[in-house]
Amino acid sequence: MFIKLVFSLFLLMLFSSCISVSSYQTADTLEKGDVELALGIGIYPDVAPIAGGYSEEEEEEMAADKVMPELISRFGLLDDLDMGLKFLFNSVVELDFKFRFLSFGDDENRFSMAIKPMVSMNFLLADKFALFLLDSARISLLISKNFNKNFGVYTALNYNPNFSSGRKTLDDEFGNPTYSMVLGLSISSENVWFRPELVIANIDSEIFTRPGVAIGLVF
């Protein structure tokens, strides 16, 4: 378990470089000692940086939709409890714990619900200063239904009480609350899964929908 954990963290940090609104997670948790590695790709609207000093053209370019790679890892801790780390290629790291509080049925036909609190940290360059900040927090309710061993559906209902969208200024203490919903399909074999999903989110009073997809390996 420890060797798996260290090896996975090393791989993710090696390749990692805005908080994401993707999920790529069902309500089910990993078995104790299992490790999951995944690569996700989504299309998200970026936002203007917190720090100033950019031209109008540069800010428009940064505010355009971006293809966002995400490296994801999960670690089975206890029965019905696992931990996740997500690394985005824009200097954000997310840490979460998923607790499955309801599950009935078997692999052929199972319904599950879980709660997943998350915090994100952002490495920012503001003028001549480098800051590693606690950027945001999120609480998610995950609901999933397996129809057989290889196919299921899931949804995530997310609330960010202090979303740091980047549109605020350095003088603002908090960002705006954000609500989002994820609808996804889970297609899996014994150790590999594939999850396309659609994100519907309300950020800074604007509604947007964006697709995403991830592929994962459990070992």
Residue pairs with C-beta under 8 A, 6 or more apart in sequence:
1 33
4 33
4 35
4 75
4 219
5 35
5 75
8 35
8 37
8 73
8 75
9 73
9 85
11 37
12 37
12 71
12 73
12 85
12 87
13 87
15 71
15 87
16 71
16 87
16 88
16 89
16 93
17 87
17 88
17 89
17 90
17 91
18 44
18 46
18 47
18 68
18 88
18 90
18 92
18 122
18 166
19 92
19 94
19 120
19 122
19 135
19 136
19 138
19 160
19 163
19 164
20 42
20 44
20 68
20 70
20 86
20 88
20 92
20 94
21 44
21 158
21 178
21 180
21 182
21 199
21 201
21 203
21 210
22 40
22 42
22 70
22 182
22 197
22 199
22 212
22 214
23 140
23 142
23 154
23 156
23 158
23 182
23 184
23 197
23 199
24 38
24 40
24 70
24 72
24 184
24 195
24 197
24 212
24 214
24 216
25 74
25 84
25 98
25 116
25 142
25 154
25 156
26 112
26 142
26 144
26 152
26 154
26 186
27 98
27 100
27 103
27 112
27 113
27 114
27 142
27 143
27 144
27 154
28 100
28 103
28 110
28 112
28 114
28 144
28 146
29 76
29 79
29 80
29 81
29 82
29 98
29 99
29 100
29 114
30 36
30 74
30 75
30 76
30 82
30 218
31 76
32 76
32 77
32 78
32 79
33 76
34 75
34 76
34 218
34 219
35 73
35 74
35 75
35 76
35 218
35 219
36 72
36 73
36 74
36 75
36 216
36 217
36 218
36 219
37 71
37 72
37 73
37 216
37 217
37 219
38 71
38 72
38 73
38 193
38 214
38 215
38 216
38 217
39 69
39 70
39 71
39 72
39 214
39 215
39 216
40 69
40 70
40 71
40 72
40 212
40 213
40 214
41 67
41 68
41 69
41 70
41 212
41 213
41 214
42 67
42 68
42 70
42 199
42 210
42 211
42 212
42 213
43 65
43 66
43 67
43 68
43 210
43 211
43 212
44 65
44 66
44 68
44 199
44 210
45 63
45 64
45 65
45 66
45 203
45 208
45 210
46 62
46 63
46 64
46 65
46 66
46 166
47 62
47 63
47 165
47 166
47 167
48 54
48 59
48 62
48 63
48 166
48 167
49 59
49 62
49 166
50 124
50 126
50 164
50 166
50 168
50 169
50 170
51 124
51 125
51 126
51 127
51 170
53 127
54 62
65 210
68 88
68 89
68 90
69 88
69 89
70 86
70 87
70 88
70 89
70 214
71 86
71 87
72 84
72 85
72 86
72 87
72 214
72 216
73 84
73 85
73 86
74 82
74 83
74 84
74 85
74 98
75 82
75 83
75 84
76 82
77 83
80 99
80 100
80 101
80 103
81 97
81 98
81 99
81 100
82 97
82 98
83 95
83 96
83 97
83 98
84 94
84 95
84 96
84 97
84 98
84 116
84 118
85 93
85 94
85 95
86 93
86 94
86 96
87 93
87 94
88 94
91 122
91 123
91 124
92 120
92 121
92 122
92 123
92 135
93 120
93 121
94 118
94 119
94 120
94 121
95 118
95 119
95 120
95 121
96 116
96 117
96 118
96 119
96 138
96 140
97 116
97 117
98 114
98 115
98 116
98 142
99 114
99 115
99 116
100 112
100 113
100 114
101 113
101 114
101 115
102 111
102 112
102 113
102 114
103 110
103 111
103 112
103 113
104 110
104 111
105 111
105 146
107 146
107 148
107 149
108 146
108 148
108 149
109 146
109 147
109 148
110 145
110 146
110 152
111 144
111 145
111 146
112 142
112 143
112 144
112 145
113 141
113 142
113 143
113 144
114 141
114 142
115 139
115 140
115 141
115 142
116 139
116 140
116 141
116 142
116 156
117 137
117 138
117 139
117 140
118 137
118 138
118 139
118 140
119 134
119 136
119 137
119 138
120 134
120 135
120 136
120 137
120 138
121 132
121 133
121 134
121 135
122 132
122 133
122 135
122 164
123 130
123 131
123 132
123 133
124 130
124 131
124 132
124 133
125 131
126 170
135 164
136 160
136 162
136 163
136 164
136 175
137 160
137 161
137 162
138 158
138 159
138 160
139 158
139 159
139 161
140 156
140 157
140 158
140 159
141 156
141 157
142 154
142 155
142 156
143 154
143 155
143 156
143 157
144 152
144 153
144 154
144 155
144 186
145 152
145 153
145 154
146 152
146 186
147 153
149 188
150 187
150 188
150 189
151 185
151 186
151 187
151 188
152 185
152 186
152 188
153 183
153 184
153 185
153 186
154 182
154 184
154 185
154 186
154 195
155 181
155 182
155 183
155 184
156 180
156 181
156 182
156 184
157 181
158 178
158 179
158 180
158 181
158 182
159 177
159 178
159 179
160 177
160 178
160 179
160 180
161 177
162 174
162 175
162 177
163 175
163 176
163 177
163 178
163 203
164 174
164 175
165 175
165 176
165 178
165 203
165 204
167 175
167 204
168 174
168 175
168 176
176 203
176 204
176 205
178 201
178 202
178 203
179 201
179 202
180 199
180 200
180 201
180 202
180 203
181 199
181 200
181 201
182 197
182 198
182 199
182 200
183 197
183 198
183 200
184 195
184 196
184 197
184 198
185 195
185 196
185 197
186 193
186 194
186 195
187 193
187 194
187 195
188 194
191 217
191 218
191 219
192 215
192 216
192 217
192 218
193 215
193 216
193 218
194 213
194 214
194 215
194 216
195 213
195 214
195 215
195 216
196 211
196 212
196 213
197 211
197 212
197 213
197 214
198 209
198 210
198 211
198 212
199 209
199 210
199 211
199 212
200 207
200 208
200 209
201 207
201 208
201 209
201 210
